[in-house]
Amino acid sequence: MAATDNCLTANDWICGEYLRTRSQELVDATLQHIGITAVSVLLGLLIAFPLALIARHRRGAAGPILGLTTVLYTVPSLAMFALLTPVFGVSPAVVITGLVLYALTILVRNVLAGLQAVPAEVREAARGMGYGPARLLFEVELPLALPAVVAGLRIATVSTVAMTTIGSVVGYGGLGNLIASGMEGYFKAEVLTASVLCVLLALVADVLLMGLQRLLTPWTRTGKKRTRVGAARRAVRTVRAGAE
């Protein structure tokens, strides 16, 4: 018992006393980490969606858009935050903006790939049944593109959970703040606990998004996608026969 009580003094890697005495600090850091990650990924998706639409409809824009997002991803995170600090000051906006720019590389490509993978006969059948551009996009193309979109969302979320820790350089890194302070003071329990929590956050986020994908795309499990495409093909033949 005494050994357990003295784990802080002994600077053990695993220390229940640390969890007990620093629980509020851990909760605050975890909530900040979740908040920064969620806002960054959601903003990234909101920006990536119109960029992917532009890249799909304008062939000349696809190269520059994909190239720019790729170049942004190659900028070192410390350099990115240093460049953004004069604009946003030392604030969460610096970290969120940087993470949004990094997420665009993954999200734009996956949204674009998902939309491009929609069978042409599905689009043609929908247009033949009177679907306008907006209705075609939101009721036909996006549902079929969801597997690729959510796959990109999962990758972006997991990578953002990890990269949020780097925000500790400006004091807004969530669990990264604890990792940095633990490394500086060689506080083993703090470093290990914060690192494990980061891994758990990434795993939980990935599982939740995977569950969301299964919920929103039941045809990927039941074979309904093939049925939907077959129905679309029959609709195309019907429309063409009526036109003739």
N, C-alpha and C positions, 0 to 999 in steps of 0.2 A: 504493500500500500504506500509505504514511504517512497518507494522508487517511482511510483506513478505520480505522487504529489510533487516530486522533485524533478519531473521531466523538463520543466521550463529551465530550472537551474542547470540541469545536465545538458540542455540544448539538444534533446532527442528529436529525431525526424518525426516520429509519431507521438503526439502529446495530447491526451484528453484534456489536460488542464488548460492548454491553449484554446481549445474549442470552447471550453466553459467560460473562460475569462474574456475572450475576444469575440464572442458570438455576435454582438451587435456590429462590430467592425466588419466581420465577415459578411453579414447580411447586407450592410450598406454598400460594400464593395461589389457584391454579387448583383444587387439591384441596379447599381450604376452600370455594370457590365452588360446586363440584359437590356437596359434602356438604350445604351449607345448602339449595341448590336442591332436591336429591332428597328430603331429609327434609321440607321444607316442602310440596312437591307431594303426596307420599305421605300425609302427615297431613291435608292439605286434602281429598284424595279419600276417606280413611277417614271424615272428618266429613261431607263433602258427601253421601255415599251414603245414610246414614240420614235426613238432612234431606230429601233428595229423595223418599224413600219416604214420609215423614210428609206432605210437601206433596202427594203424589199421592193418598194414601188419605184425607186430611182436607182437604176443600176450604177450610175456614176457616183452615187453617194455611198454605196456599200463599202468600197475600198477605203475611202478616207475615214468613215466612221469606225470601221473595224480596226484600221491602222492606228487611229488616235487612241482608242481605248486600250489597245495593246501597248502602245508607248507609255501611257499613263501607268500601266501595271508594272513597267520596268523601273519606274522612279523609286529609289529607296525610301522606305517609310519615314525615316528620320529627316531626309531631305524634303519630302513632301510636307511634313509638319512645319519644318523651318520656313518653307516658302509660303505656307498658308497663315502662319502666325502674324505677320505684319498686316494681313487683311482682316482676320477675325479676332486677333488678340489671343491671349491665353484663356481659352474657353473650350467647352465641349464642341463648339462648332468646328474647331480646327480638326479634331479627331473625326467627327462625323463626316465632314467634307472629304477628308482624305480617304476614309473607308468607302464612301459612296463612289469615288472615282475608281478605286480598286475593284469594287463589285461590278462596275459597268462592263469590264472585260468579259466576265463570265456571263452576266445576265443578257447583254445585247446579243451575244453569239447564240445562246440557247433559245431566246425568244425568236430570233430570226430563223434558226434551224427548225424550230417547231412549226412556225408558220409556213416555211418552204416545203415541209414534209406533208402538208395537207394535200391529199390527192386532187388532181385537177378536175376529175370527174365529179367530185363532191362540190367543188365551187360552181362548176357548170350547171349541175342539177339544181343547186340552191338559187342561182340566178334565173334559171328557167321557171322556178316556182315563185318568182317575184321578189326574192330577197334583195334588198338594197345593200350598198357597201357596208354600212354600219351594222345592219342586222346579220349580214354574212360573216362579218368579223367576229362579233360577240356571241352569236348563236351557233355558228358552224366551225369556223376556223380555230378560234381560241379553245373550245372544248377538246378538239382533236390535237391541238398543240400543247395542251396542259402537261402531258408527261415530260416533254423536253423542257418546258418552262419551269416546272417544279423541280426537275433534276438540277437545273442551273441554280435555282433558289436554294436548294440543299447545299450545293457546293459553296455558293457565295456566303451562306449563313455560317457554315462550319469554319471557313477561312476567316470570316469577319470576327467570329468569337476569338480566334487565335490572335488576329492582328490588333484587336482592341487593346490588348495588353501593352502594346507599344505606346499607347496614349499616355502612359505613365510619365513620359518625358515632359509633358505639360500638365501633369497632375490629374488627368482625366482618363485613366486606363482601367478603371474598375478593379478587377482582381490583379491586374498588372501593377497597380500601385503597391499592393502587398508583396508581390513577387520582387519588385524593385527594392522596396525597403528591407525585405528579408535578405536579399542578396547583399545589400550594402552593409547590414549588420550581422551577416552570417547567421540569421535566425532560421534554423532548419525547419522547424514546425510551420512557420509562416510561409516559407517558400513552398514546401510540399503541399500544405493544405490548399493554398490558393491555386497551385498548378493542377491539383486533382479536381478542384471545383471547375476550372476552365474546361478540362476534358469532359467532365460530366455535363456541363452546359452544352457543349458541342454535340455530345451523344444524344441528349434529350431533345435538342432542337432538330437534329436529323431524324430521329424517330417520329417526332410530332409531324414534321413535314412529309415524311413518308406515309404516315397515316392519312394526312390530308389529301395526298395524291391518290391513294387508294379510294378514299371516300368520293372524290370528285371525278374519278375516271373508272367507274365500275366495269366498263366494257373491256378494259385491258385485262380483266380477270375472267370474264365470262365469254369472251369472244364476240361481244356485241359490236366491236369495231369493224370486224369483217362483215357482219350483217349490215351495219350502217353504210359501208362502202358499196356493198351489193345493192342495197336499196337506192343509193344515189345513182348507180349505173342504170338501174331500171327506170328511174325518174328521167334520166337524160334521154333514154330511148323513147320514153313516152312523149316528152317535150318535142323531140325531133319529129316523131311521127305526126303529132298534132300540127306542127309547122308545115309539114309536107301536105 
